[in-house]
């Protein structure tokens, strides 16, 4: 019973860490994209290439 609870807790913490990592990644991508669009409005097609590559 103890091992099952420990395993469940471990799985939960990994899931939370993964979700926070993903949200940080998408936050960085969105900020980068916003700066990219504001600075280089002529190169929007290459921005789409960058997003598709990620």
Backbone bond lengths (Angstrom), bond angles and torsions (degrees), N, CA, C in turn:
res aa  C-N    CA-C-N  psi(-1)  N-CA   C-N-CA  omega(-1)  CA-C   N-CA-C  phi
1 X - - - 1.468 - - 1.536 110.15 -
2 X 1.335 115.45 -42.69 1.467 119.92 -179.85 1.529 110.71 -64.58
3 X 1.324 115.72 -42.13 1.471 120.45 -178.62 1.524 110.47 -64.34
4 X 1.330 116.41 -38.88 1.462 120.42 -179.87 1.531 110.91 -65.01
5 X 1.327 116.55 -42.38 1.464 120.74 178.02 1.523 111.18 -64.59
6 X 1.337 116.20 -40.46 1.462 121.07 179.51 1.523 109.86 -64.18
7 X 1.339 115.63 -43.82 1.467 120.78 179.66 1.523 110.71 -63.40
8 X 1.325 116.60 -41.59 1.466 121.60 178.99 1.527 110.34 -63.97
9 X 1.324 116.59 -41.15 1.461 121.47 177.62 1.518 111.69 -64.19
10 X 1.321 116.10 -41.05 1.463 121.53 178.53 1.520 110.37 -63.48
11 X 1.333 115.89 -45.06 1.461 121.60 179.58 1.527 110.69 -62.00
12 X 1.333 115.87 -41.59 1.463 122.15 179.27 1.525 111.31 -62.60
13 X 1.339 116.80 -44.56 1.465 120.60 -178.84 1.525 110.93 -68.06
14 X 1.337 117.19 -36.65 1.467 120.70 176.83 1.521 110.10 -63.94
15 X 1.333 116.02 -42.09 1.464 121.26 179.42 1.528 110.79 -63.10
16 X 1.341 116.53 -44.75 1.465 120.40 178.69 1.522 110.92 -62.83
17 X 1.341 116.57 -41.69 1.462 121.24 179.64 1.521 110.13 -63.90
18 X 1.330 116.19 -42.37 1.464 121.58 -179.75 1.524 110.81 -63.61
19 X 1.330 116.74 -43.88 1.468 121.30 179.60 1.524 110.67 -63.50
20 X 1.337 117.02 -43.11 1.467 120.13 179.89 1.524 110.37 -66.77
21 X 1.327 116.83 -36.53 1.462 121.26 177.98 1.524 110.34 -64.22
22 X 1.341 116.26 -42.51 1.464 120.86 178.55 1.524 111.01 -64.52
23 X 1.331 117.32 -42.70 1.459 119.76 -178.56 1.525 110.84 -66.79
24 X 1.328 117.28 -36.05 1.469 121.00 175.95 1.522 109.60 -64.55
25 X 1.338 115.88 -42.80 1.461 120.65 179.72 1.528 110.88 -61.27
26 X 1.328 116.86 -46.60 1.465 120.04 -179.35 1.526 111.62 -69.30
27 X 1.340 116.73 -31.76 1.470 120.52 175.94 1.526 109.87 -64.17
28 X 1.326 116.62 -45.88 1.467 121.55 179.10 1.524 110.37 -62.37
29 X 1.339 116.68 -43.67 1.470 120.86 179.72 1.525 110.85 -63.02
30 X 1.342 117.17 -42.85 1.469 119.77 -177.90 1.524 111.48 -68.56
31 X 1.332 117.34 -39.37 1.467 120.43 177.36 1.523 110.09 -64.92
32 X 1.339 116.05 -44.14 1.461 121.10 178.17 1.524 110.64 -60.32
33 X 1.327 115.63 -43.38 1.464 120.51 -179.58 1.523 111.29 -63.92
34 X 1.331 116.17 -42.26 1.463 121.06 179.62 1.529 110.94 -62.37
35 X 1.328 116.38 -45.93 1.469 120.70 177.91 1.519 110.62 -63.00
36 X 1.325 115.59 -40.13 1.460 121.44 -178.83 1.524 110.69 -62.79
37 X 1.336 116.16 -45.38 1.468 120.91 -179.55 1.529 110.43 -66.23
38 X 1.335 116.93 -42.43 1.463 120.35 -178.29 1.527 111.92 -67.49
39 X 1.330 116.75 -36.34 1.461 120.54 -177.36 1.526 112.99 -84.82
40 X 1.319 116.52 -37.57 1.466 120.53 -174.84 1.523 110.14 -128.70
41 X 1.313 116.65 73.39 1.464 119.54 -177.36 1.526 111.92 -69.24
42 X 1.319 117.64 -20.40 1.466 120.29 -179.59 1.524 112.05 -76.65
43 X 1.338 116.48 -23.72 1.462 119.25 -175.47 1.524 111.60 -103.89
44 X 1.324 116.54 43.91 1.467 120.90 177.94 1.540 112.35 -66.09
45 X 1.347 120.19 -39.51 1.468 119.37 177.74 1.526 113.57 -57.45
46 X 1.332 117.70 -38.27 1.459 119.30 179.06 1.527 111.09 -70.43
47 X 1.339 116.95 -26.64 1.464 120.94 174.54 1.530 110.35 -63.67
48 X 1.325 116.22 -41.54 1.463 120.31 176.99 1.524 110.82 -63.12
49 X 1.320 116.79 -36.12 1.464 120.72 176.64 1.524 110.47 -63.60
50 X 1.335 116.32 -40.75 1.467 120.64 178.98 1.522 110.51 -63.99
51 X 1.328 117.15 -44.63 1.469 121.39 -179.87 1.533 110.52 -64.64
52 X 1.328 117.04 -40.79 1.458 120.73 178.91 1.521 111.59 -67.07
53 X 1.337 116.16 -34.11 1.463 119.99 178.75 1.528 111.21 -66.80
54 X 1.350 115.92 -34.47 1.467 120.17 178.76 1.529 108.55 -78.05
